[in-house]
């Protein structure tokens, strides 16, 4: 019986002093967070959206496996469906007069979000 108690005590001590390498590696590993700037230029009823990011954007990677530092852009103009964008400049032509809202967000190759987004309101006169 004494041997059983000693064995249990040793197990408890060993589990309490367990290896924290995974916790340490999670604390030391850095998660990639891309930068995002959005510039909107209005010329008559055309809008030119320039997206600046340090993320690598390539058309041939859209839909492929997730890889830190790579991805593409999603744009949502007013109530329209999302557009997948891989160019630095996106043109919206012949927009009607009035207020518009553009949401720009960064996404991984596999379309999962980086949770980085900007919203820009603008007016076509």
C-alpha positions as CSV (number, residue, x, y, z in Angstrom):
1,X,0.0,0.0,0.0
2,X,2.9,2.3,0.8
3,X,4.3,1.7,-2.6
4,X,1.0,2.6,-4.3
5,X,0.9,5.9,-2.4
6,X,4.5,6.7,-3.3
7,X,3.7,6.0,-6.9
8,X,0.7,8.3,-6.9
9,X,2.7,11.0,-5.2
10,X,5.5,10.7,-7.8
11,X,2.9,11.0,-10.6
12,X,1.3,14.0,-9.0
13,X,4.7,15.7,-8.6
14,X,5.7,14.9,-12.2
15,X,2.5,16.2,-13.7
16,X,2.7,19.4,-11.6
17,X,6.3,20.0,-12.8
18,X,5.3,19.1,-16.4
19,X,6.9,20.5,-19.5
20,X,5.7,24.0,-20.4
21,X,7.6,24.1,-23.7
22,X,4.3,24.4,-25.7
23,X,3.1,27.2,-23.6
24,X,6.4,29.0,-23.9
25,X,6.5,28.5,-27.7
26,X,3.0,29.9,-28.0
27,X,4.1,33.0,-26.0
28,X,7.3,33.4,-28.1
29,X,5.8,32.8,-31.5
30,X,4.6,35.9,-33.2
31,X,1.4,35.9,-35.2
32,X,1.6,37.8,-38.5
33,X,-0.6,40.9,-38.5
34,X,-0.7,42.7,-41.9
35,X,-0.9,46.4,-42.3
36,X,-3.7,48.1,-44.2
37,X,-4.2,51.5,-45.6
38,X,-7.0,52.5,-48.0
39,X,-7.1,55.6,-50.2
40,X,-10.3,56.6,-52.1
41,X,-10.0,59.0,-55.0
42,X,-13.2,60.3,-56.6
43,X,-13.2,61.6,-60.2
44,X,-16.7,62.5,-61.4
45,X,-18.7,59.3,-60.8
46,X,-15.7,57.0,-60.7
47,X,-13.9,55.9,-57.6
48,X,-10.4,54.6,-57.5
49,X,-9.6,52.6,-54.4
50,X,-5.9,52.1,-53.6
51,X,-5.0,49.4,-51.1
52,X,-1.6,49.5,-49.4
53,X,-0.5,46.5,-47.3
54,X,2.7,44.7,-46.5
55,X,1.0,41.4,-47.2
56,X,2.0,39.5,-50.4
57,X,-1.0,39.6,-52.8
58,X,-0.9,37.2,-55.7
59,X,-3.8,36.2,-57.9
60,X,-2.5,32.6,-58.3
61,X,-2.6,32.0,-54.5
62,X,-6.3,32.8,-54.0
63,X,-8.0,29.6,-52.7
64,X,-4.7,27.8,-51.9
65,X,-3.5,26.8,-48.5
66,X,-3.1,29.5,-45.8
67,X,0.4,30.9,-45.5
68,X,1.4,33.7,-43.1
69,X,2.0,37.0,-45.0
70,X,0.1,36.0,-48.1
71,X,-3.5,36.6,-49.1
72,X,-5.9,38.8,-50.9
73,X,-8.4,41.6,-50.4
74,X,-12.2,41.5,-50.1
75,X,-14.2,44.6,-50.9
76,X,-17.8,45.3,-50.1
77,X,-19.4,48.4,-51.8
78,X,-22.7,49.4,-50.2
79,X,-25.0,46.3,-50.2
80,X,-23.2,44.5,-53.0
81,X,-21.7,41.1,-52.6
82,X,-18.0,40.8,-51.8
83,X,-15.4,41.1,-54.5
84,X,-12.1,39.3,-54.3
85,X,-9.4,41.8,-55.3
86,X,-5.7,41.1,-56.0
87,X,-4.8,44.4,-57.6
88,X,-3.5,47.4,-55.6
89,X,-6.0,49.7,-57.4
90,X,-9.7,48.9,-57.9
91,X,-12.0,51.1,-60.0
92,X,-15.7,51.5,-59.4
93,X,-17.2,53.2,-62.5
94,X,-20.6,55.0,-63.0
95,X,-21.6,55.1,-59.3
96,X,-24.8,56.9,-58.6
97,X,-24.9,60.2,-56.8
98,X,-25.1,60.0,-53.0
99,X,-23.4,58.4,-50.0
100,X,-21.5,55.2,-50.4
101,X,-19.7,52.9,-48.0
102,X,-16.8,50.7,-48.9
103,X,-15.4,48.0,-46.5
104,X,-12.0,46.6,-47.3
105,X,-10.7,43.5,-45.5
106,X,-7.6,41.3,-45.7
107,X,-7.9,37.6,-46.0
108,X,-5.6,34.5,-46.1
109,X,-5.2,32.6,-49.3
110,X,-8.0,30.2,-48.1
111,X,-10.4,33.2,-47.5
112,X,-10.2,33.1,-43.7
113,X,-10.0,36.7,-42.4
114,X,-6.9,38.3,-40.9
115,X,-9.4,40.4,-38.9
116,X,-7.9,43.6,-40.4
117,X,-10.4,45.9,-42.1
118,X,-11.1,49.5,-42.9
119,X,-14.4,51.2,-43.8
120,X,-14.5,54.3,-45.9
121,X,-17.6,56.5,-46.4
122,X,-17.6,58.8,-49.5
123,X,-20.1,60.9,-51.5
124,X,-20.6,61.1,-55.2
125,X,-21.8,64.6,-56.1
